[in-house]
Amino acid sequence: MELYDIQQSVSVEGVRYSNDGTVTLNLSDKRQLKLAPEIWVDLGHPLNKPLTETQLQLLEQESCYTQVRNKVLGFLAMREHSASELRRKLKQRFSKSGTINSSSLIERCLLELQTKGLQSDERFARQFVESKLKNKPQGPFKILSQLLDRGISREMANLVLNEFGNQELWLNKSIECLEKIQKKGKNHTLAALSQKLYQQGFSWGTIEKALKEYQDMKSISDTV
């Protein structure tokens, strides 16, 4: 018996426009593809006509792009993200997209959203630093390391840190960190306190000043 490779043609049997600015195409193979309406328009609205292989591949690709874009917008709606964070999350989500090159779609999507101002590494870095300064007594080197881990360039990270921080701020943060450590009720040597402040990202110069000021404050409180 001879075997024949029968390729069934696929056509668009129904079209539905949505309020979110997309169009959903109902295919004859029971699939639904959601994509930007201009893609459908550019194809010439081939309704109830067999799609060429090129047309079908384009529709599948643009449907995947719409999924990528919606996912990105969902992430950004929750909080600011760096491009590196989004890239990592999207690759985890769309790594099994078959023959479609999801990496190129991800890069295309990030570029589009950056161009429109919907994603910004600088804006993310500013909000990240503001949050750290508000919620945790951490030093500049630890915050810098966290920004680098999230794909922010060293130049941009230093620029934002210098904008928000100065020697007085980091000194106050280091003293705040000391107070937090001492509240735990455990006695520490000066060497141990220095090491803990260093692990929290403070410079040795700031640590030296913080320990001196903290000792002076403690001495005053003990004499009162």
C-alpha positions in Angstrom: 0.0 0.0 0.0 1.3 3.4 -0.9 1.2 6.2 1.6 0.3 9.7 0.5 1.2 12.9 2.4 -2.0 14.8 2.3 -1.8 18.4 3.4 -5.2 19.9 4.2 -5.6 23.5 3.4 -6.5 25.9 6.2 -8.8 28.9 5.8 -10.3 31.6 8.0 -13.9 30.9 8.6 -14.8 33.6 11.1 -13.5 37.0 12.3 -14.3 38.8 15.5 -13.0 42.2 16.5 -12.4 42.8 20.2 -12.5 45.9 22.4 -8.8 45.4 23.3 -7.8 46.3 19.8 -7.2 42.8 18.5 -9.0 40.5 16.0 -9.6 36.8 16.6 -9.6 34.6 13.5 -11.4 31.2 13.6 -9.6 28.8 11.4 -11.0 25.8 9.7 -8.8 23.5 11.8 -10.6 24.7 14.9 -7.8 26.9 16.1 -8.2 30.6 17.1 -5.5 33.1 16.4 -5.6 36.5 18.1 -3.5 39.3 16.5 -3.4 42.9 15.5 -6.1 43.8 13.0 -3.7 45.6 10.7 -2.0 42.2 10.0 -5.4 40.8 8.8 -6.0 43.9 6.8 -2.6 43.8 5.1 -3.3 40.2 4.0 -6.4 41.5 2.2 -9.1 39.8 4.4 -8.8 36.3 2.8 -12.0 35.0 4.5 -13.1 31.5 3.4 -10.1 31.2 1.1 -7.3 28.6 1.4 -4.3 30.3 3.1 -0.9 29.9 1.6 1.8 28.5 3.8 3.4 31.9 4.0 0.1 33.5 5.1 -0.6 30.9 7.7 2.9 31.2 9.1 2.5 35.0 9.3 -0.8 34.6 11.2 0.7 32.1 13.6 3.7 34.3 14.2 1.6 37.4 14.8 -0.7 35.5 17.1 2.3 34.4 19.2 3.5 38.1 19.2 0.2 39.2 20.6 0.5 36.6 23.4 4.0 37.9 24.2 2.9 41.5 24.2 -0.1 40.8 26.4 2.1 38.9 28.8 4.6 41.8 29.0 1.8 44.3 29.6 0.5 42.1 32.4 3.9 42.0 34.1 4.2 45.8 33.7 0.7 46.4 35.1 1.9 44.7 38.4 5.1 46.7 38.7 8.0 48.2 36.7 10.3 45.5 35.3 13.7 45.8 33.7 14.1 44.5 30.2 16.3 41.7 31.5 13.6 40.6 33.9 11.0 40.6 31.2 13.2 38.7 28.8 13.9 36.0 31.4 10.2 35.6 32.3 9.1 35.5 28.7 11.7 33.0 27.6 10.5 30.7 30.4 6.9 31.1 29.3 7.4 30.9 25.5 10.4 28.6 25.2 8.3 25.8 23.7 6.7 27.8 20.8 7.5 25.1 18.2 8.9 26.4 15.0 8.3 30.1 15.9 11.4 32.0 17.0 10.1 33.4 20.3 13.4 35.1 21.1 13.0 37.5 18.1 9.4 38.2 19.0 10.4 39.0 22.6 13.1 41.4 21.4 10.6 43.0 18.9 8.1 43.4 21.7 10.6 45.0 24.1 11.7 47.4 21.5 8.1 48.4 20.7 7.3 49.0 24.3 10.5 50.9 25.0 9.8 53.1 22.0 6.3 53.9 23.3 7.7 54.5 26.8 5.8 51.6 28.4 9.1 49.9 29.5 12.1 51.8 30.8 15.2 50.5 32.5 15.9 53.9 33.9 12.4 54.2 35.4 12.7 50.7 36.8 16.1 51.6 38.4 14.7 54.8 40.0 11.7 53.0 41.5 13.9 50.1 42.6 16.3 52.4 44.5 13.5 54.5 46.0 11.9 51.3 47.3 15.1 50.0 48.8 15.9 53.3 50.5 12.4 53.5 51.9 12.1 49.9 53.2 15.5 48.6 54.0 18.8 49.9 55.6 21.0 48.8 52.7 24.2 50.3 51.4 24.9 51.5 47.9 27.1 48.5 46.9 24.4 46.0 47.7 21.8 48.0 45.9 24.2 48.3 42.9 24.7 44.6 42.9 20.9 44.0 42.9 20.5 46.4 39.9 23.3 44.7 38.0 21.6 41.3 38.6 18.5 42.7 37.0 20.3 43.7 33.9 20.7 47.4 34.6 24.0 48.8 33.2 26.6 49.8 35.8 26.6 53.4 34.3 22.9 53.8 34.7 22.9 52.1 38.2 25.6 54.5 39.4 23.8 57.5 38.0 20.6 56.7 39.8 22.4 55.8 43.1 24.3 59.1 43.0 21.1 61.0 42.3 19.3 59.6 45.3 22.1 59.0 47.7 24.9 61.0 49.3 27.4 60.4 52.1 25.0 61.7 54.8 22.2 59.3 53.6 24.5 56.3 53.6 25.8 57.1 57.0 22.2 57.4 58.4 21.3 54.1 56.7 24.3 52.4 58.2 23.4 53.6 61.7 19.9 52.5 61.1 21.3 49.1 60.1 23.3 49.0 63.4 20.2 49.8 65.4 18.3 47.0 63.7 21.1 44.5 64.5 21.4 45.6 68.1 17.6 45.3 68.6 18.0 41.6 68.3 19.6 41.6 71.8 22.8 39.9 70.9 26.1 41.5 71.8 28.5 41.9 68.8 32.1 42.9 68.7 33.1 45.9 66.6 34.7 43.6 64.1 31.4 41.6 63.8 29.4 44.8 63.4 31.8 46.0 60.7 31.4 42.8 58.8 27.6 42.9 59.0 27.6 46.4 57.7 30.0 45.5 54.9 27.7 42.6 53.9 24.8 45.1 53.7 26.8 47.1 51.1 28.3 50.0 53.0 31.9 51.2 52.3 34.6 50.8 55.0 34.7 54.6 55.3 31.0 54.8 56.0 31.3 51.9 58.4 34.0 53.5 60.4 32.0 56.7 60.8 28.8 54.8 61.6 30.4 52.8 64.4 31.9 55.9 66.0 28.6 57.8 65.9 26.7 54.8 67.1 29.1 54.4 70.0 28.8 58.1 70.9 25.0 57.9 70.8 25.0 54.8 72.9 27.4 56.4 75.4 25.1 59.4 75.7 22.0 57.3 76.2 23.8 55.1 78.9 24.7 58.2 80.9 21.2 59.7 80.8 
